[in-house]
């Protein structure tokens, strides 16, 4: 059976527009993807107002998505409330299936229902039996490699055709290894996990970061032990495309970095990607970039980039461009040999650097970087990992401080 490969629009924050969804489905078709899952947390009738019937416009949009590309199937997600009945869920989802949607996803992530495993199992079984389409389940215990009473009850009698989703060893993972996958399979009755991969998503704790890098850190050998990979993108659809294209290449067994290279250059955002990277990222520009690199970043064309990948990235483009200009000023400072001019330049550079560092957009590897590197424990409760917080000095701040120190000596 072909590996499931695609996107789950499952982030917190403003959902994608219908146009962005259609364009992303086209992208999936071009690069061998086969599934798109609609599950945006902020869409009211997905989660908060789940009982409300989908509107005629929403049902029409689902049908349009499902018909867009023959090779890309669409699954619609729903987060039923704790008092949901089977009849309510069936009634809510029936018009979606009638519109042509090819799959359904029941989402019980990030809800305090660790005592509801039997209800989750029974809902999934009934939905699968009623509609006969692929049904996937996002459990409340969805991260880590240990079992729990919740998981034990969930898989006891769960239809083997229902895939159980998993984010990896943590909610956000730098790596997913064979040992990670084997541990999850052991915890779920040897079920092959469908990976909900939280990359390049930048919601919740991560809203000051922009994730434009390649798909990396996933052991190639796990492809034979999983049901598939669905990456969870950013709210900025087109800015998520480089990672999506890279992940699809990984799913095909192709070179993920090479695929990323082609897409990042097609969109014209390589320097922005490097300027918004962190030190452990594959596309990190290095600890001491050359002047030419700083000049390239300082010359970023905000309007051209926002035209390419969307208005949402503007604050990172502006922060990167202005930060690079500061770096060039710092390099110039070290070349001044007149003390009066140097003192004035020092003062102006320090003031500008202070203002720049206060911007709500992390660039050049600056921190603190905060991510939900958390996993479910043996009781199913979340436990935060110390790696959730990392602190590093931005390349700009490092260069400015070195220039100030050198000019003062």
C-alpha positions in Angstrom: 0.0 0.0 0.0 1.3 3.4 -0.9 2.6 5.6 1.9 0.2 8.3 2.9 1.9 11.6 2.1 0.5 15.1 2.5 -0.6 17.9 4.6 -2.9 18.3 7.7 -4.1 21.8 8.2 -4.2 21.3 11.9 -2.6 24.4 13.4 -3.9 27.0 15.9 -4.4 30.4 14.3 -6.1 31.9 11.3 -7.1 29.0 8.9 -6.0 29.0 5.3 -8.1 30.6 2.6 -10.0 28.3 0.1 -7.6 29.6 -2.6 -4.5 28.6 -0.6 -6.0 25.1 0.0 -6.6 24.6 -3.7 -3.2 25.8 -4.6 -1.6 23.5 -2.0 -3.6 20.5 -3.4 -2.1 21.4 -6.8 1.3 21.4 -5.2 0.7 18.0 -3.6 -0.4 16.6 -7.0 2.8 18.0 -8.7 5.1 16.4 -6.1 3.4 13.1 -5.5 1.3 13.9 -2.4 -1.9 12.0 -2.0 -3.8 13.5 1.0 -4.9 16.8 2.4 -6.7 16.9 5.8 -8.9 19.8 6.7 -8.7 20.3 10.5 -7.9 23.9 11.4 -8.3 24.4 15.1 -9.9 27.9 14.7 -12.5 26.9 12.2 -15.6 27.1 14.4 -17.5 24.1 13.1 -14.4 21.9 13.4 -13.9 22.3 17.2 -15.6 25.0 19.3 -18.9 24.9 17.6 -18.6 21.3 16.4 -22.4 20.6 16.8 -23.3 23.3 14.2 -23.9 21.8 10.8 -21.3 22.8 8.2 -22.7 25.6 6.1 -23.6 25.0 2.4 -20.6 27.1 1.5 -18.3 24.9 3.6 -19.7 21.7 2.1 -19.3 23.2 -1.3 -15.7 24.0 -0.6 -15.0 20.5 0.7 -16.5 19.1 -2.5 -14.3 21.4 -4.6 -11.2 20.4 -2.7 -12.0 16.7 -3.2 -12.5 17.1 -7.0 -9.5 19.4 -7.5 -6.9 16.6 -8.2 -7.8 13.0 -8.9 -4.7 11.8 -7.1 -5.0 13.9 -4.0 -7.7 12.7 -1.6 -9.3 15.0 1.0 -10.2 14.1 4.6 -12.3 16.4 6.8 -11.6 16.5 10.5 -14.0 17.0 13.4 -13.4 17.3 17.2 -16.6 16.1 18.8 -17.2 17.4 22.3 -17.2 15.2 25.4 -20.9 14.7 25.3 -21.2 14.0 21.6 -23.4 11.1 20.6 -22.8 8.8 17.7 -25.9 10.0 15.9 -24.8 13.6 16.2 -21.4 12.8 14.7 -22.9 10.8 11.9 -25.4 13.5 11.1 -22.6 16.1 11.1 -20.4 14.2 8.7 -22.9 12.7 6.3 -23.2 15.9 4.1 -19.4 16.0 3.9 -19.2 12.4 2.5 -22.0 13.1 0.2 -20.1 16.1 -1.2 -17.4 13.7 -2.3 -14.8 13.9 0.5 -12.7 10.7 0.5 -11.8 10.4 4.2 -12.7 11.5 7.8 -10.5 12.3 10.7 -11.7 12.4 14.3 -9.5 14.7 16.4 -9.2 14.2 20.1 -5.8 16.0 20.5 -5.4 18.7 23.1 -8.6 17.9 24.9 -8.7 16.8 28.6 -10.3 13.4 27.8 -7.9 10.8 29.0 -10.9 8.9 30.5 -12.8 8.8 27.2 -10.8 6.2 25.2 -13.7 3.8 24.9 -15.9 6.6 23.5 -13.3 7.6 21.0 -12.9 4.0 19.9 -16.6 3.5 19.5 -17.1 6.7 17.6 -14.3 5.8 15.2 -15.6 2.3 14.6 -19.1 3.6 13.9 -18.0 6.3 11.6 -15.8 3.8 9.7 -18.7 1.2 9.5 -21.3 3.8 8.5 -19.4 5.6 5.7 -16.9 3.0 4.5 -14.2 5.6 3.9 -10.8 5.8 5.5 -11.1 7.0 9.1 -8.2 8.3 11.0 -8.1 9.1 14.8 -6.0 11.6 16.6 -5.9 10.3 20.1 -5.6 12.4 23.3 -2.4 10.5 24.0 -0.6 11.3 20.8 3.1 11.9 21.6 5.9 9.7 23.0 6.7 6.0 23.1 5.0 4.7 26.2 1.6 3.2 26.7 -1.1 4.4 29.0 -4.5 3.3 30.3 -6.0 5.6 27.7 -4.1 4.0 24.8 -4.7 0.5 26.1 -8.5 1.1 26.1 -8.4 2.9 22.8 -6.9 0.1 20.8 -8.8 -2.7 22.5 -11.4 -3.4 19.8 -10.5 -0.5 17.5 -11.1 -1.4 13.9 -7.7 -2.2 12.3 -8.6 -0.1 9.3 -8.7 3.0 11.6 -5.2 4.6 11.6 -4.0 6.1 14.9 -2.0 9.3 14.5 1.2 10.2 16.4 3.5 13.2 16.4 6.6 11.3 17.2 8.6 11.1 20.4 7.5 14.6 21.3 4.9 17.1 20.1 7.6 18.8 18.1 10.5 16.6 17.1 14.0 17.4 15.8 14.3 13.7 14.9 12.1 10.6 14.5 14.1 7.4 14.7 13.4 3.7 14.2 13.5 3.2 17.9 10.8 5.9 18.3 8.5 4.2 15.8 9.1 0.8 17.3 8.3 2.1 20.8 5.0 3.6 19.5 4.1 0.4 17.7 4.7 -1.5 20.9 2.4 0.9 22.8 -0.4 0.5 20.2 -0.7 -3.2 19.5 1.9 -3.0 16.6 -0.2 -0.5 14.6 1.8 1.4 12.1 1.5 5.0 13.1 0.3 7.7 10.8 2.7 10.6 11.7 1.1 14.0 12.3 4.5 15.8 11.9 4.5 19.2 13.5 6.7 20.9 11.0 6.9 23.6 9.6 4.1 24.8 11.9 4.8 27.9 14.0 1.7 28.3 16.1 1.1 28.7 19.9 4.5 29.0 21.6 6.3 29.4 18.2 4.7 32.4 16.6 7.9 34.5 16.6 9.7 32.0 14.5 9.4 31.4 10.7 10.1 27.9 9.6 11.3 27.7 6.0 13.8 24.8 6.2 14.0 21.4 4.6 12.4 18.3 6.0 15.1 16.6 8.0 15.9 14.4 11.0 13.6 11.6 9.9 15.3 8.3 9.6 14.7 7.0 6.1 14.3 3.4 7.3 11.1 4.2 9.2 9.2 4.5 5.9 8.6 0.7 6.0 7.2 0.9 9.6 4.7 3.8 9.3 1.4 4.3 7.5 2.5 7.7 6.3 3.4 11.3 7.0 1.2 14.4 7.1 3.1 17.6 7.8 1.3 20.3 9.8 2.1 23.6 8.1 2.2 27.3 9.2 -0.8 29.6 8.8 1.2 31.0 5.9 0.4 28.4 3.2 2.8 29.3 0.5 5.7 29.9 2.9 5.1 26.3 4.0 5.6 24.9 0.6 9.4 24.4 0.7 9.1 22.1 3.7 6.0 20.4 2.2 7.8 19.7 -1.1 10.9 18.5 0.9 8.7 16.1 3.0 7.0 14.7 -0.1 10.4 14.0 -1.6 11.4 12.1 1.6 8.2 10.1 1.4 9.1 9.1 -2.2 12.6 8.1 -1.1 14.1 11.0 -3.0 16.6 13.7 -1.8 14.6 15.9 0.5 17.2 18.7 0.6 17.6 18.8 -3.1 13.8 19.1 -3.5 13.8 21.9 -0.9 16.6 23.7 -2.8 14.6 23.8 -6.0 11.4 25.0 -4.3 13.1 27.6 -2.1 14.8 29.1 -5.3 11.5 28.9 -7.3 9.9 31.0 -4.6 12.9 33.3 -4.4 13.3 33.1 -0.6 16.6 31.4 0.0 18.2 34.3 1.9 15.0 34.8 4.0 15.1 31.1 4.9 18.8 31.4 6.0 18.1 34.6 7.9 15.3 33.0 9.9 17.1 29.7 10.6 18.4 28.5 14.0 21.9 27.2 14.6 20.9 23.5 14.5 19.0 23.9 11.2 20.3 22.3 8.0 20.0 25.7 6.2 21.9 27.7 8.9 24.3 30.2 7.2 27.1 29.6 9.7 28.4 31.5 12.7 30.3 34.2 10.7 28.7 34.9 7.4 30.7 37.0 4.8 29.9 40.6 4.1 28.4 39.6 0.7 25.8 37.4 2.5 24.8 40.3 4.8 24.5 42.6 1.7 22.2 40.1 0.1 20.0 39.9 3.1 20.0 43.7 3.5 18.8 44.0 -0.1 15.8 41.7 0.4 12.8 43.0 -1.6 9.9 42.9 0.9 7.2 43.4 -1.8 8.6 40.7 -4.1 8.8 38.2 -1.3 5.3 38.9 0.1 4.0 38.7 -3.5 5.7 35.2 -3.7 4.8 33.7 -0.4 2.2 36.0 1.2 1.8 39.1 3.3 2.2 37.1 6.6 6.0 36.9 6.3 6.5 40.7 6.0 7.6 41.2 9.6 10.4 38.6 9.2 11.5 40.1 5.9 11.7 43.5 7.4 13.5 42.3 10.6 16.0 40.3 8.5 16.6 43.2 6.1 17.1 45.7 8.9 19.2 43.4 11.0 21.5 42.8 8.1 21.8 46.5 7.6 22.9 46.7 11.3 25.4 44.0 10.7 26.9 46.0 7.8 27.1 49.0 10.1 28.9 46.9 12.6 31.4 45.8 10.0 31.9 49.4 8.9 32.5 50.5 12.5 35.5 48.2 12.8 37.1 50.0 9.9 36.8 53.6 11.2 40.1 55.1 12.4 39.0 58.5 13.6 38.0 58.3 17.3 35.3 61.0 17.2 33.5 59.4 14.3 33.9 56.0 15.9 32.3 57.1 19.1 29.3 58.6 17.3 28.9 55.5 15.2 29.1 53.3 18.3 26.3 55.3 20.0 24.1 55.1 16.9 24.7 51.4 16.3 23.9 50.5 19.9 20.6 52.4 19.9 19.6 50.9 16.6 20.5 47.4 17.8 18.5 47.8 21.0 15.4 48.7 19.0 15.9 46.0 16.5 16.2 43.2 19.1 12.7 44.2 20.5 10.9 43.1 17.3 8.5 40.2 17.6 10.2 38.2 14.9 13.1 35.9 15.6 15.9 36.1 13.0 19.5 35.2 12.6 19.2 32.4 15.3 18.2 34.7 18.1 16.2 33.5 21.1 14.7 32.6 23.3 13.3 29.9 21.0 10.3 28.2 22.7 8.7 25.0 21.4 6.4 22.3 22.8 9.0 19.6 23.1 6.6 17.5 25.3 5.5 13.9 25.4 2.8 11.9 27.1 3.8 9.9 30.1 2.5 6.5 31.4 -0.7 8.2 32.6 -1.2 10.0 29.3 -0.3 13.4 30.8 2.0 15.9 29.0 5.5 16.3 30.4 7.7 19.2 29.1 11.2 18.5 28.0 14.0 21.0 28.9 14.7 21.3 25.2 11.5 23.2 24.9 13.5 26.4 25.6 16.8 27.2 23.9 18.6 30.5 24.0 21.2 31.7 21.5 22.5 35.1 20.6 21.5 36.3 17.1 24.2 36.6 14.5 23.5 40.4 14.3 23.7 40.9 18.1 27.0 38.9 18.2 28.5 40.9 15.4 27.4 44.2 16.9 28.8 43.4 20.3 32.1 42.3 18.9 32.3 45.5 16.8 31.5 47.7 19.8 34.1 45.8 22.0 36.8 46.1 19.3 36.1 49.8 18.6 36.3 50.6 22.4 39.6 48.9 22.9 
